[in-house]
Amino acid sequence: MAKNRDRHPLRLKGYDYTQPGGYFVTICTFQNQNTFGEIVDGHMILNDFGRLVEDEWKRTEIIRKEITLDDFVIMPDHLHGIIIIDYVADLVGAHGVSSFENDNPLVGAHGRAPLLRITGSLGSIIAGFKSSATKRINLIRGTPGTSVWQRGYFDRIIRNNKELDRVREYIRTNPVNFGDDKPLF
């Protein structure tokens, strides 16, 4: 089997994605299919699959005690969300990160970065969510083994409060800007 030479790693090289901190993630549907509903007058109207994805996303926080979910939006062909890995309780307030006063000192490469997906890492959190949502959707559709999501996901490490505010605004206005939205970073 030939290797795909055009495929580039999406993660920050050497970064430990189990570290406490905030992460802005985007997860796209397989072949960018409009699977979860539609935009009507600047509002996202979820269909049954969209409501199922919303339920699984919220359940992620319940079954994974190491995280807190912040703002998120489910769009016709993707999901944007903020995940806070909060092993350190004083980093997290009632609704996500309480303070990134200075640049996040937890952002940076070091020798402890995992080579494989490990429990509690951002990758394992996303993989678990995608797997659960896919199984439920395929059970309803009667299509076991069919892809719902694109391979991988996109992430951005949130470095400070200003960035957190920008990400939250981007998420909240995404339905209004759908089709015209430009990448945040």
N, C-alpha and C positions, 0 to 999 in steps of 0.2 A: 504494500500500500504506500503510495507516494505521500510525503509530508506536505502539508500546506505551508509553503514558505511565506505566504502573505500574512499569516496569522501572527499578531504581536501580543505579548502579554498586556493585560489591561491594568494589573495591579502595580502599585509603586514598588519598585525593586528594593528588597531588603527591609520593607516595612512590616511590622508585626501587627496583623489585623485582628489580634485578640486584645489589643491594648484598649483601655478605656478611652472613650472619645466619641465624637459625633461623625457620622458618615452619611453623605447624601448619595442615595442609590437610584439608579434607573434600570428597570427590568423591562425588556421589550418582548412583545409576542413574536412567535415564530412567523417569519416572513412578513413582519409588520402587519399582520392581519387585524382588522377591526373586530375584536373578539368580545369586548367587555361592555359595549354600549355605544352611545353616540352623543355628540355635542349638539345641544339645541339651545339657541339664543345665548351662547356663552356658558352654558351649564352642562355638566356631564350627567347624562341619564344612564345609570347602570342597568344592564340587562341581567338575567339570571346568573350568567357566568361572572359578570362584574361584581354582583352582590356576593357571590361565592368567594371571589378573590378578596374582596374587602373583609369578609368573615375570616378567611385564612390569614390575612395580613394582621388583623387584630389579635387573632389567636396566637400568633408568633410571640407576642409580648407575654401572654399568659403562660405559655408552656416553656418559655426561655427566660428564666428569672434574671439572667445577667443583662437583659436589655430593656430599654424603654423606647417606645415608638413616639415620635414627634409628628409633625405635620406630614400628610401624604395625600396623594390624589391618584385615582385610577382613571386612566384615559382609555379611549377606544383600543389603542394598540400598545400601551405601556403603562407602567406604574412608576411614580416618583415618590420617594419617601426618605425620611430622616430616621436613622437608627442610632440610638445612643447605647454603646456598650459601657455599662456602668458598674464595673466591679468595685470602683471606688465611690462610695455613696455620696461624698461631698461634691462630686462633679455634677450630680443630677438633682434637679429641682422637681417640683410637682409636675411640670410638663417639659421634660427634657433637660437639656443642659442648663445649669444655673449660672455658670460663668465660664467664659473663655476670655477673661480680661486681657491677657496678653496672648501672643501667638501661642498656640497649643504646644507646650513643651513635650507632649507625648508624640508629636509628629516627627518622624525622622528614621533613617535607616540605622540598623544595628545588627549585631551578630546573632540575635535571638530569633530572627524572623523564621516562621515555619516554612518548610518546603512542601508539606502536604496540608490538605484541609484538616483542621483539627476542631474539636468541639469548642464552641464558644467563639470561633473566629467569624468574621463577617461572611466569609465564603460558606461556612457550614450553616449559618443562619439563613442565607439566601437560598442555598440548596434545599434545605428542609422546607422552606416556604414554597418554593417552586414545585417540589415533589408532591407535597400535600395538595396544592391547588390543582396540579395536573391530574393526579389520580381522581380527585372528585369530579373535575370537568369531564374527563374521559369516561368515567362511570356513567354520568348522565347522558353523554353523547353515544355511549356504546362503542367507543373507539379506543380500546386499550392500546397503550404504546404510542399513541399519536402525540407529536410535539405540540405543546401549547406555547412554550417560551423559546426565545433565541438562546443559543449557547452563551453562557456567561452573563455578565451584567456590567454596568458602568458604575464607578464610585468616585467620590470626591471626599477627601478627609476635610472635615470642617475645622478650621484653624482658630477662629475667634468669634466673638459675638456679632461683629459686623457681617461676617460671612454667613453665620447662622441666620441672621435677619434677612439677608439677600436670598438665601435658599428658601426660607419660609415664604417670602413674597413670590418667588418664582413658582413654587408649588401652588399657592393659593390662586394665582392668576393664570395658571396653565390652561384651564378650560377656555377662558376668554381669548387667549392667544393661540389656540390650537391651529396648526397649519402655518401660522406666521411666526411661531416662537423660534427664537435663536438660542443656541446653547448658552447656558449660564456661565460656563467656564471655558 
